Amino acid sequence: MTLISNHLPTAELQALDAAHHMHPFTNGGELEAKGARVITRAKGVTLTDSDGNDYLDAMAGLWCVNIGYGRDELAEAAARQMRELPYYNTFFQTTHVPAIALAQKLAELAPGDLNHVFFAGSGSEANDTNIRMVRTYWAQKGQPEKNIIISRKNAYHGSSVGSGSLGGMTFMHEQGGLPIPNVHHIDQPHWWAEGGDTSPEEFGLERAGQLEKAIKDLGVDRVAAFIAEPIQGAGGVIIPPETYWPEIQRICDKYGILLIADEVICGFGRTGSWFGSNTLGIRPHIMTVAKGLSSGYAPIGGSIVCDEVAQVINNCEFAHGYTYSGHPMTCAVALENLRILQEEGIVDRVASHTGPYLQEKWRGLAEHPLVGEAPIVGMMGSIALTPDAARRAKFAADQGAAGLKCREHCFRNGLVMRHVGDRMIISPPLVMTDSEIDTLVDRAWTALDLTLAQLKKEGLMEAAE
Ligand SMILES: *Cc1c(COP(=O)(O)O)cnc(C)c1O
């Protein structure tokens, strides 16, 4: 049936990959020299590559495989739906049962009066929807100039032109003429790296206060919305000080600014509740969802919208949508995923057992001599690698070099852990057993030992001034 199978030798697969496949966020030359790692199958929390090596996947793919790999129920939901109605659109006053059922289910799970769903094919698309939706909202209310969206440096909201502009990654803005106009970035609440001598509490207030200052500087009649991840994910799993979100909420309330919570990572149990907004006490007008919505089994995203915004948008013809908005197969897969998360008590268990168990072990990594902090909420955590924990120092050598070495040691020891600069991050499947968590943390400790030894040997444990 297929011309290229798992059974081709790895080197051949790698050569074909390098010849024809352009990878996201990858240096093609380096990839061609090294050869891509070919993942052939996965079950539970374990990946297998084309050479038969197993890896514990502490990243749940790309933050998304919340229920773990290999759930037949989702494959069956997809097959059943594809036989019955593989595709129909939701444009021009048509609908179908999977889109209706998933929208209703999301309205039930989402907090407050977030009762309306606009579907997309990914998180990036959903955030593009949000840009147009909040601007259209204010235009419909007679304030078309109220079109600036405030975001944060080092935020990640996707990689399309719109969502990449919302994001605050400068290395992304350098390519392709980003950001689009009328997006403004304030500083991130990253106390460990940027807090200096202030306490975390003071720092949280200072960084949140930048939102109020920006609203005043830009003019409240110009600012449409503020967008943020409850906990920054791709930026390095940065957990804000406790003072941060209450102050952000106060400011959004005071000035009547729409608040968009980008729940693409934090949603669907990652932080120990259905949404990061529940965990952190945020009351957004719109939530962006994707990733864990289908546990990555099918590409789907969406915006979950409050009554007030939905009413205004529904009062006009919102000239926006994607061919695959509310795609029946992806909706059926997402519904089945939500059923499993709910009926098997997986989200509840993150709060009552799996999260606390992982957290206790994870925080123990802070004792390692290479580690500056090991914060974690629910099942998303990070560790800061540092040559001098007491001073919260950066490495004098290339930033990210230590993180990259650590990631390589992880891979060699059967663990997938990502690095963002010199921060290691995890976001494992929510279904990990206690013994799998033990293995994860043991392998992380081993990788830290090996990284420390290598850094010492190469004379790279110098701190930057
Ligand atoms: C991954 C991510 C996105 C983008 O989602 P895609 O499905 O990759 O387009 C948006 N926001 C956050 C917080 C993400 O982590």
The ligand as a MOL file (V3000), in Angstrom:
LIG
                    3D

  0  0  0     0  0            999 V3000
M  V30 BEGIN CTAB
M  V30 COUNTS 15 15 0 0 0
M  V30 BEGIN ATOM
M  V30 1 C 1.3390 25.4510 20.4190 0
M  V30 2 C 0.7260 26.7280 20.8440 0
M  V30 3 C -0.0060 27.5150 19.9570 0
M  V30 4 C -0.0830 27.2040 18.4870 0
M  V30 5 O -0.7880 26.0500 18.2310 0
M  V30 6 P -0.5600 25.3060 16.8050 0
M  V30 7 O -1.5780 24.2130 16.8510 0
M  V30 8 O 0.8530 24.8300 16.7760 0
M  V30 9 O -0.8400 26.2960 15.7400 0
M  V30 10 C -0.6400 28.6270 20.4360 0
M  V30 11 N -0.5490 28.9710 21.7320 0
M  V30 12 C 0.1520 28.2560 22.6100 0
M  V30 13 C 0.1790 28.6710 24.0430 0
M  V30 14 C 0.8270 27.1210 22.1950 0
M  V30 15 O 1.5670 26.4160 23.0620 0
M  V30 END ATOM
M  V30 BEGIN BOND
M  V30 1 1 1 2
M  V30 2 1 2 3
M  V30 3 2 2 14
M  V30 4 1 3 4
M  V30 5 2 3 10
M  V30 6 1 4 5
M  V30 7 1 5 6
M  V30 8 2 6 7
M  V30 9 1 6 8
M  V30 10 1 6 9
M  V30 11 1 10 11
M  V30 12 2 11 12
M  V30 13 1 12 13
M  V30 14 1 12 14
M  V30 15 1 14 15
M  V30 END BOND
M  V30 END CTAB
M  END
